[in-house]
Amino acid sequence: MNLRKSHFKLKKDVIEHKPNVSVADMLLKSSEAQISMATAIEIRNKMLEAYTSLSNMPI
């Protein structure tokens, strides 16, 4: 979640026209946050799939 916080802070700084922030940095942080979120969702889905598979196994 730190990536999301830094992305939103950078986005806010760009909107407020702060001098030390570039649009390229904001776009890079945005991409990093999107990749991080997609990875977390894929891991969750794989774990859910594994749990479902195990729970359907006969004992």
mmCIF file of the N, C-alpha and C atoms, coordinates in Angstrom:
data_MODEL
# 
_entry.id   MODEL 
# 
loop_
_atom_site.group_PDB 
_atom_site.id 
_atom_site.type_symbol 
_atom_site.label_atom_id 
_atom_site.label_alt_id 
_atom_site.label_comp_id 
_atom_site.label_asym_id 
_atom_site.label_entity_id 
_atom_site.label_seq_id 
_atom_site.pdbx_PDB_ins_code 
_atom_site.Cartn_x 
_atom_site.Cartn_y 
_atom_site.Cartn_z 
_atom_site.occupancy 
_atom_site.B_iso_or_equiv 
_atom_site.pdbx_formal_charge 
_atom_site.auth_seq_id 
_atom_site.auth_comp_id 
_atom_site.auth_asym_id 
_atom_site.auth_atom_id 
_atom_site.pdbx_PDB_model_num 
ATOM 1   N N  . MET A 1 1  ? 0.801   -1.195  0.000   1.00 0.00 ? 1  MET A N  1 
ATOM 2   C CA . MET A 1 1  ? 0.000   0.000   0.000   1.00 0.00 ? 1  MET A CA 1 
ATOM 3   C C  . MET A 1 1  ? 0.848   1.265   0.000   1.00 0.00 ? 1  MET A C  1 
ATOM 4   N N  . ASN A 1 2  ? 2.121   1.163   0.315   1.00 0.00 ? 2  ASN A N  1 
ATOM 5   C CA . ASN A 1 2  ? 2.969   2.350   0.281   1.00 0.00 ? 2  ASN A CA 1 
ATOM 6   C C  . ASN A 1 2  ? 3.073   2.911   -1.124  1.00 0.00 ? 2  ASN A C  1 
ATOM 7   N N  . LEU A 1 3  ? 3.041   2.041   -2.128  1.00 0.00 ? 3  LEU A N  1 
ATOM 8   C CA . LEU A 1 3  ? 3.085   2.525   -3.503  1.00 0.00 ? 3  LEU A CA 1 
ATOM 9   C C  . LEU A 1 3  ? 1.869   3.372   -3.815  1.00 0.00 ? 3  LEU A C  1 
ATOM 10  N N  . ARG A 1 4  ? 0.708   2.946   -3.346  1.00 0.00 ? 4  ARG A N  1 
ATOM 11  C CA . ARG A 1 4  ? -0.517  3.715   -3.600  1.00 0.00 ? 4  ARG A CA 1 
ATOM 12  C C  . ARG A 1 4  ? -0.459  5.076   -2.913  1.00 0.00 ? 4  ARG A C  1 
ATOM 13  N N  . LYS A 1 5  ? 0.039   5.095   -1.668  1.00 0.00 ? 5  LYS A N  1 
ATOM 14  C CA . LYS A 1 5  ? 0.139   6.356   -0.952  1.00 0.00 ? 5  LYS A CA 1 
ATOM 15  C C  . LYS A 1 5  ? 1.106   7.302   -1.650  1.00 0.00 ? 5  LYS A C  1 
ATOM 16  N N  . SER A 1 6  ? 2.260   6.780   -2.067  1.00 0.00 ? 6  SER A N  1 
ATOM 17  C CA . SER A 1 6  ? 3.233   7.644   -2.741  1.00 0.00 ? 6  SER A CA 1 
ATOM 18  C C  . SER A 1 6  ? 2.697   8.105   -4.092  1.00 0.00 ? 6  SER A C  1 
ATOM 19  N N  . HIS A 1 7  ? 1.941   7.245   -4.766  1.00 0.00 ? 7  HIS A N  1 
ATOM 20  C CA . HIS A 1 7  ? 1.334   7.634   -6.039  1.00 0.00 ? 7  HIS A CA 1 
ATOM 21  C C  . HIS A 1 7  ? 0.352   8.777   -5.836  1.00 0.00 ? 7  HIS A C  1 
ATOM 22  N N  . PHE A 1 8  ? -0.517  8.659   -4.830  1.00 0.00 ? 8  PHE A N  1 
ATOM 23  C CA . PHE A 1 8  ? -1.513  9.705   -4.593  1.00 0.00 ? 8  PHE A CA 1 
ATOM 24  C C  . PHE A 1 8  ? -0.860  11.011  -4.135  1.00 0.00 ? 8  PHE A C  1 
ATOM 25  N N  . LYS A 1 9  ? 0.216   10.908  -3.342  1.00 0.00 ? 9  LYS A N  1 
ATOM 26  C CA . LYS A 1 9  ? 0.925   12.118  -2.918  1.00 0.00 ? 9  LYS A CA 1 
ATOM 27  C C  . LYS A 1 9  ? 1.557   12.798  -4.120  1.00 0.00 ? 9  LYS A C  1 
ATOM 28  N N  . LEU A 1 10 ? 2.181   12.013  -4.993  1.00 0.00 ? 10 LEU A N  1 
ATOM 29  C CA . LEU A 1 10 ? 2.806   12.559  -6.190  1.00 0.00 ? 10 LEU A CA 1 
ATOM 30  C C  . LEU A 1 10 ? 1.758   13.184  -7.104  1.00 0.00 ? 10 LEU A C  1 
ATOM 31  N N  . LYS A 1 11 ? 0.626   12.513  -7.241  1.00 0.00 ? 11 LYS A N  1 
ATOM 32  C CA . LYS A 1 11 ? -0.456  13.035  -8.078  1.00 0.00 ? 11 LYS A CA 1 
ATOM 33  C C  . LYS A 1 11 ? -0.953  14.375  -7.525  1.00 0.00 ? 11 LYS A C  1 
ATOM 34  N N  . LYS A 1 12 ? -1.109  14.446  -6.208  1.00 0.00 ? 12 LYS A N  1 
ATOM 35  C CA . LYS A 1 12 ? -1.537  15.678  -5.567  1.00 0.00 ? 12 LYS A CA 1 
ATOM 36  C C  . LYS A 1 12 ? -0.519  16.787  -5.806  1.00 0.00 ? 12 LYS A C  1 
ATOM 37  N N  . ASP A 1 13 ? 0.767   16.455  -5.692  1.00 0.00 ? 13 ASP A N  1 
ATOM 38  C CA . ASP A 1 13 ? 1.816   17.448  -5.921  1.00 0.00 ? 13 ASP A CA 1 
ATOM 39  C C  . ASP A 1 13 ? 1.808   17.957  -7.355  1.00 0.00 ? 13 ASP A C  1 
ATOM 40  N N  . VAL A 1 14 ? 1.547   17.078  -8.321  1.00 0.00 ? 14 VAL A N  1 
ATOM 41  C CA . VAL A 1 14 ? 1.483   17.497  -9.728  1.00 0.00 ? 14 VAL A CA 1 
ATOM 42  C C  . VAL A 1 14 ? 0.290   18.433  -9.931  1.00 0.00 ? 14 VAL A C  1 
ATOM 43  N N  . ILE A 1 15 ? -0.847  18.078  -9.336  1.00 0.00 ? 15 ILE A N  1 
ATOM 44  C CA . ILE A 1 15 ? -2.045  18.909  -9.480  1.00 0.00 ? 15 ILE A CA 1 
ATOM 45  C C  . ILE A 1 15 ? -1.823  20.292  -8.858  1.00 0.00 ? 15 ILE A C  1 
ATOM 46  N N  . GLU A 1 16 ? -1.097  20.327  -7.737  1.00 0.00 ? 16 GLU A N  1 
ATOM 47  C CA . GLU A 1 16 ? -0.837  21.596  -7.061  1.00 0.00 ? 16 GLU A CA 1 
ATOM 48  C C  . GLU A 1 16 ? 0.344   22.352  -7.675  1.00 0.00 ? 16 GLU A C  1 
ATOM 49  N N  . HIS A 1 17 ? 0.914   21.834  -8.754  1.00 0.00 ? 17 HIS A N  1 
ATOM 50  C CA . HIS A 1 17 ? 2.026   22.461  -9.477  1.00 0.00 ? 17 HIS A CA 1 
ATOM 51  C C  . HIS A 1 17 ? 3.252   22.675  -8.598  1.00 0.00 ? 17 HIS A C  1 
ATOM 52  N N  . LYS A 1 18 ? 3.590   21.688  -7.801  1.00 0.00 ? 18 LYS A N  1 
ATOM 53  C CA . LYS A 1 18 ? 4.810   21.765  -6.995  1.00 0.00 ? 18 LYS A CA 1 
ATOM 54  C C  . LYS A 1 18 ? 6.012   21.698  -7.936  1.00 0.00 ? 18 LYS A C  1 
ATOM 55  N N  . PRO A 1 19 ? 7.071   22.439  -7.644  1.00 0.00 ? 19 PRO A N  1 
ATOM 56  C CA . PRO A 1 19 ? 8.187   22.552  -8.602  1.00 0.00 ? 19 PRO A CA 1 
ATOM 57  C C  . PRO A 1 19 ? 9.065   21.309  -8.732  1.00 0.00 ? 19 PRO A C  1 
ATOM 58  N N  . ASN A 1 20 ? 9.159   20.470  -7.723  1.00 0.00 ? 20 ASN A N  1 
ATOM 59  C CA . ASN A 1 20 ? 10.089  19.334  -7.755  1.00 0.00 ? 20 ASN A CA 1 
ATOM 60  C C  . ASN A 1 20 ? 9.465   18.040  -8.254  1.00 0.00 ? 20 ASN A C  1 
ATOM 61  N N  . VAL A 1 21 ? 8.287   18.110  -8.831  1.00 0.00 ? 21 VAL A N  1 
ATOM 62  C CA . VAL A 1 21 ? 7.590   16.898  -9.247  1.00 0.00 ? 21 VAL A CA 1 
ATOM 63  C C  . VAL A 1 21 ? 7.371   16.931  -10.751 1.00 0.00 ? 21 VAL A C  1 
ATOM 64  N N  . SER A 1 22 ? 7.719   15.825  -11.409 1.00 0.00 ? 22 SER A N  1 
ATOM 65  C CA . SER A 1 22 ? 7.483   15.756  -12.850 1.00 0.00 ? 22 SER A CA 1 
ATOM 66  C C  . SER A 1 22 ? 6.319   14.817  -13.138 1.00 0.00 ? 22 SER A C  1 
ATOM 67  N N  . VAL A 1 23 ? 5.702   15.026  -14.269 1.00 0.00 ? 23 VAL A N  1 
ATOM 68  C CA . VAL A 1 23 ? 4.589   14.177  -14.688 1.00 0.00 ? 23 VAL A CA 1 
ATOM 69  C C  . VAL A 1 23 ? 5.094   12.757  -14.942 1.00 0.00 ? 23 VAL A C  1 
ATOM 70  N N  . ALA A 1 24 ? 6.315   12.640  -15.429 1.00 0.00 ? 24 ALA A N  1 
ATOM 71  C CA . ALA A 1 24 ? 6.897   11.312  -15.690 1.00 0.00 ? 24 ALA A CA 1 
ATOM 72  C C  . ALA A 1 24 ? 7.003   10.506  -14.398 1.00 0.00 ? 24 ALA A C  1 
ATOM 73  N N  . ASP A 1 25 ? 7.425   11.149  -13.310 1.00 0.00 ? 25 ASP A N  1 
ATOM 74  C CA . ASP A 1 25 ? 7.503   10.455  -12.018 1.00 0.00 ? 25 ASP A CA 1 
ATOM 75  C C  . ASP A 1 25 ? 6.127   9.985   -11.567 1.00 0.00 ? 25 ASP A C  1 
ATOM 76  N N  . MET A 1 26 ? 5.127   10.845  -11.755 1.00 0.00 ? 26 MET A N  1 
ATOM 77  C CA . MET A 1 26 ? 3.767   10.482  -11.370 1.00 0.00 ? 26 MET A CA 1 
ATOM 78  C C  . MET A 1 26 ? 3.265   9.301   -12.184 1.00 0.00 ? 26 MET A C  1 
ATOM 79  N N  . LEU A 1 27 ? 3.536   9.298   -13.486 1.00 0.00 ? 27 LEU A N  1 
ATOM 80  C CA . LEU A 1 27 ? 3.101   8.190   -14.333 1.00 0.00 ? 27 LEU A CA 1 
ATOM 81  C C  . LEU A 1 27 ? 3.817   6.897   -13.973 1.00 0.00 ? 27 LEU A C  1 
ATOM 82  N N  . LEU A 1 28 ? 5.098   6.994   -13.642 1.00 0.00 ? 28 LEU A N  1 
ATOM 83  C CA . LEU A 1 28 ? 5.863   5.811   -13.235 1.00 0.00 ? 28 LEU A CA 1 
ATOM 84  C C  . LEU A 1 28 ? 5.303   5.223   -11.946 1.00 0.00 ? 28 LEU A C  1 
ATOM 85  N N  . LYS A 1 29 ? 5.031   6.076   -10.960 1.00 0.00 ? 29 LYS A N  1 
ATOM 86  C CA . LYS A 1 29 ? 4.460   5.587   -9.696  1.00 0.00 ? 29 LYS A CA 1 
ATOM 87  C C  . LYS A 1 29 ? 3.072   4.999   -9.911  1.00 0.00 ? 29 LYS A C  1 
ATOM 88  N N  . SER A 1 30 ? 2.313   5.585   -10.816 1.00 0.00 ? 30 SER A N  1 
ATOM 89  C CA . SER A 1 30 ? 0.982   5.072   -11.124 1.00 0.00 ? 30 SER A CA 1 
ATOM 90  C C  . SER A 1 30 ? 1.076   3.667   -11.717 1.00 0.00 ? 30 SER A C  1 
ATOM 91  N N  . SER A 1 31 ? 2.011   3.473   -12.634 1.00 0.00 ? 31 SER A N  1 
ATOM 92  C CA . SER A 1 31 ? 2.207   2.148   -13.239 1.00 0.00 ? 31 SER A CA 1 
ATOM 93  C C  . SER A 1 31 ? 2.660   1.131   -12.206 1.00 0.00 ? 31 SER A C  1 
ATOM 94  N N  . GLU A 1 32 ? 3.568   1.540   -11.325 1.00 0.00 ? 32 GLU A N  1 
ATOM 95  C CA . GLU A 1 32 ? 4.034   0.643   -10.269 1.00 0.00 ? 32 GLU A CA 1 
ATOM 96  C C  . GLU A 1 32 ? 2.883   0.230   -9.356  1.00 0.00 ? 32 GLU A C  1 
ATOM 97  N N  . ALA A 1 33 ? 2.026   1.170   -9.017  1.00 0.00 ? 33 ALA A N  1 
ATOM 98  C CA . ALA A 1 33 ? 0.882   0.864   -8.154  1.00 0.00 ? 33 ALA A CA 1 
ATOM 99  C C  . ALA A 1 33 ? -0.094  -0.087  -8.845  1.00 0.00 ? 33 ALA A C  1 
ATOM 100 N N  . GLN A 1 34 ? -0.316  0.113   -10.135 1.00 0.00 ? 34 GLN A N  1 
ATOM 101 C CA . GLN A 1 34 ? -1.216  -0.767  -10.882 1.00 0.00 ? 34 GLN A CA 1 
ATOM 102 C C  . GLN A 1 34 ? -0.650  -2.187  -10.962 1.00 0.00 ? 34 GLN A C  1 
ATOM 103 N N  . ILE A 1 35 ? 0.645   -2.309  -11.218 1.00 0.00 ? 35 ILE A N  1 
ATOM 104 C CA . ILE A 1 35 ? 1.279   -3.628  -11.291 1.00 0.00 ? 35 ILE A CA 1 
ATOM 105 C C  . ILE A 1 35 ? 1.229   -4.315  -9.933  1.00 0.00 ? 35 ILE A C  1 
ATOM 106 N N  . SER A 1 36 ? 1.477   -3.562  -8.880  1.00 0.00 ? 36 SER A N  1 
ATOM 107 C CA . SER A 1 36 ? 1.435   -4.120  -7.530  1.00 0.00 ? 36 SER A CA 1 
ATOM 108 C C  . SER A 1 36 ? 0.037   -4.631  -7.193  1.00 0.00 ? 36 SER A C  1 
ATOM 109 N N  . MET A 1 37 ? -0.971  -3.867  -7.536  1.00 0.00 ? 37 MET A N  1 
ATOM 110 C CA . MET A 1 37 ? -2.350  -4.271  -7.259  1.00 0.00 ? 37 MET A CA 1 
ATOM 111 C C  . MET A 1 37 ? -2.728  -5.497  -8.085  1.00 0.00 ? 37 MET A C  1 
ATOM 112 N N  . ALA A 1 38 ? -2.348  -5.524  -9.346  1.00 0.00 ? 38 ALA A N  1 
ATOM 113 C CA . ALA A 1 38 ? -2.657  -6.679  -10.203 1.00 0.00 ? 38 ALA A CA 1 
ATOM 114 C C  . ALA A 1 38 ? -1.979  -7.941  -9.668  1.00 0.00 ? 38 ALA A C  1 
ATOM 115 N N  . THR A 1 39 ? -0.748  -7.814  -9.189  1.00 0.00 ? 39 THR A N  1 
ATOM 116 C CA . THR A 1 39 ? -0.031  -8.963  -8.624  1.00 0.00 ? 39 THR A CA 1 
ATOM 117 C C  . THR A 1 39 ? -0.725  -9.469  -7.370  1.00 0.00 ? 39 THR A C  1 
ATOM 118 N N  . ALA A 1 40 ? -1.143  -8.551  -6.501  1.00 0.00 ? 40 ALA A N  1 
ATOM 119 C CA . ALA A 1 40 ? -1.836  -8.953  -5.271  1.00 0.00 ? 40 ALA A CA 1 
ATOM 120 C C  . ALA A 1 40 ? -3.153  -9.658  -5.595  1.00 0.00 ? 40 ALA A C  1 
ATOM 121 N N  . ILE A 1 41 ? -3.866  -9.179  -6.589  1.00 0.00 ? 41 ILE A N  1 
ATOM 122 C CA . ILE A 1 41 ? -5.125  -9.811  -6.986  1.00 0.00 ? 41 ILE A CA 1 
ATOM 123 C C  . ILE A 1 41 ? -4.879  -11.204 -7.554  1.00 0.00 ? 41 ILE A C  1 
ATOM 124 N N  . GLU A 1 42 ? -3.840  -11.363 -8.367  1.00 0.00 ? 42 GLU A N  1 
ATOM 125 C CA . GLU A 1 42 ? -3.515  -12.684 -8.926  1.00 0.00 ? 42 GLU A CA 1 
ATOM 126 C C  . GLU A 1 42 ? -3.123  -13.669 -7.834  1.00 0.00 ? 42 GLU A C  1 
ATOM 127 N N  . ILE A 1 43 ? -2.352  -13.214 -6.857  1.00 0.00 ? 43 ILE A N  1 
ATOM 128 C CA . ILE A 1 43 ? -1.966  -14.088 -5.742  1.00 0.00 ? 43 ILE A CA 1 
ATOM 129 C C  . ILE A 1 43 ? -3.204  -14.511 -4.962  1.00 0.00 ? 43 ILE A C  1 
ATOM 130 N N  . ARG A 1 44 ? -4.104  -13.558 -4.703  1.00 0.00 ? 44 ARG A N  1 
ATOM 131 C CA . ARG A 1 44 ? -5.351  -13.887 -4.004  1.00 0.00 ? 44 ARG A CA 1 
ATOM 132 C C  . ARG A 1 44 ? -6.152  -14.920 -4.786  1.00 0.00 ? 44 ARG A C  1 
ATOM 133 N N  . ASN A 1 45 ? -6.268  -14.729 -6.094  1.00 0.00 ? 45 ASN A N  1 
ATOM 134 C CA . ASN A 1 45 ? -7.043  -15.659 -6.911  1.00 0.00 ? 45 ASN A CA 1 
ATOM 135 C C  . ASN A 1 45 ? -6.430  -17.054 -6.911  1.00 0.00 ? 45 ASN A C  1 
ATOM 136 N N  . LYS A 1 46 ? -5.100  -17.138 -6.985  1.00 0.00 ? 46 LYS A N  1 
ATOM 137 C CA . LYS A 1 46 ? -4.437  -18.454 -6.963  1.00 0.00 ? 46 LYS A CA 1 
ATOM 138 C C  . LYS A 1 46 ? -4.632  -19.138 -5.618  1.00 0.00 ? 46 LYS A C  1 
ATOM 139 N N  . MET A 1 47 ? -4.561  -18.370 -4.534  1.00 0.00 ? 47 MET A N  1 
ATOM 140 C CA . MET A 1 47 ? -4.766  -18.962 -3.210  1.00 0.00 ? 47 MET A CA 1 
ATOM 141 C C  . MET A 1 47 ? -6.207  -19.440 -3.047  1.00 0.00 ? 47 MET A C  1 
ATOM 142 N N  . LEU A 1 48 ? -7.153  -18.675 -3.535  1.00 0.00 ? 48 LEU A N  1 
ATOM 143 C CA . LEU A 1 48 ? -8.556  -19.075 -3.477  1.00 0.00 ? 48 LEU A CA 1 
ATOM 144 C C  . LEU A 1 48 ? -8.799  -20.326 -4.316  1.00 0.00 ? 48 LEU A C  1 
ATOM 145 N N  . GLU A 1 49 ? -8.167  -20.379 -5.474  1.00 0.00 ? 49 GLU A N  1 
ATOM 146 C CA . GLU A 1 49 ? -8.288  -21.559 -6.342  1.00 0.00 ? 49 GLU A CA 1 
ATOM 147 C C  . GLU A 1 49 ? -7.702  -22.796 -5.665  1.00 0.00 ? 49 GLU A C  1 
ATOM 148 N N  . ALA A 1 50 ? -6.552  -22.641 -4.995  1.00 0.00 ? 50 ALA A N  1 
ATOM 149 C CA . ALA A 1 50 ? -5.927  -23.763 -4.289  1.00 0.00 ? 50 ALA A CA 1 
ATOM 150 C C  . ALA A 1 50 ? -6.805  -24.218 -3.121  1.00 0.00 ? 50 ALA A C  1 
ATOM 151 N N  . TYR A 1 51 ? -7.361  -23.270 -2.387  1.00 0.00 ? 51 TYR A N  1 
ATOM 152 C CA . TYR A 1 51 ? -8.242  -23.613 -1.269  1.00 0.00 ? 51 TYR A CA 1 
ATOM 153 C C  . TYR A 1 51 ? -9.472  -24.362 -1.763  1.00 0.00 ? 51 TYR A C  1 
ATOM 154 N N  . THR A 1 52 ? -10.064 -23.884 -2.850  1.00 0.00 ? 52 THR A N  1 
ATOM 155 C CA . THR A 1 52 ? -11.255 -24.534 -3.409  1.00 0.00 ? 52 THR A CA 1 
ATOM 156 C C  . THR A 1 52 ? -10.920 -25.952 -3.861  1.00 0.00 ? 52 THR A C  1 
ATOM 157 N N  . SER A 1 53 ? -9.767  -26.098 -4.496  1.00 0.00 ? 53 SER A N  1 
ATOM 158 C CA . SER A 1 53 ? -9.341  -27.416 -4.955  1.00 0.00 ? 53 SER A CA 1 
ATOM 159 C C  . SER A 1 53 ? -9.148  -28.362 -3.764  1.00 0.00 ? 53 SER A C  1 
ATOM 160 N N  . LEU A 1 54 ? -8.520  -27.887 -2.708  1.00 0.00 ? 54 LEU A N  1 
ATOM 161 C CA . LEU A 1 54 ? -8.296  -28.733 -1.525  1.00 0.00 ? 54 LEU A CA 1 
ATOM 162 C C  . LEU A 1 54 ? -9.600  -29.066 -0.821  1.00 0.00 ? 54 LEU A C  1 
ATOM 163 N N  . SER A 1 55 ? -10.514 -28.108 -0.762  1.00 0.00 ? 55 SER A N  1 
ATOM 164 C CA . SER A 1 55 ? -11.757 -28.371 -0.055  1.00 0.00 ? 55 SER A CA 1 
ATOM 165 C C  . SER A 1 55 ? -12.653 -29.333 -0.818  1.00 0.00 ? 55 SER A C  1 
ATOM 166 N N  . ASN A 1 56 ? -12.460 -29.476 -2.110  1.00 0.00 ? 56 ASN A N  1 
ATOM 167 C CA . ASN A 1 56 ? -13.261 -30.399 -2.907  1.00 0.00 ? 56 ASN A CA 1 
ATOM 168 C C  . ASN A 1 56 ? -12.676 -31.804 -2.958  1.00 0.00 ? 56 ASN A C  1 
ATOM 169 N N  . MET A 1 57 ? -11.493 -32.011 -2.402  1.00 0.00 ? 57 MET A N  1 
ATOM 170 C CA . MET A 1 57 ? -10.873 -33.338 -2.406  1.00 0.00 ? 57 MET A CA 1 
ATOM 171 C C  . MET A 1 57 ? -11.603 -34.267 -1.434  1.00 0.00 ? 57 MET A C  1 
ATOM 172 N N  . PRO A 1 58 ? -11.824 -35.501 -1.857  1.00 0.00 ? 58 PRO A N  1 
ATOM 173 C CA . PRO A 1 58 ? -12.439 -36.450 -0.921  1.00 0.00 ? 58 PRO A CA 1 
ATOM 174 C C  . PRO A 1 58 ? -11.457 -36.863 0.167   1.00 0.00 ? 58 PRO A C  1 
ATOM 175 N N  . ILE A 1 59 ? -12.006 -37.094 1.342   1.00 0.00 ? 59 ILE A N  1 
ATOM 176 C CA . ILE A 1 59 ? -11.147 -37.479 2.485   1.00 0.00 ? 59 ILE A CA 1 
ATOM 177 C C  . ILE A 1 59 ? -11.158 -38.976 2.658   1.00 0.00 ? 59 ILE A C  1 
# 
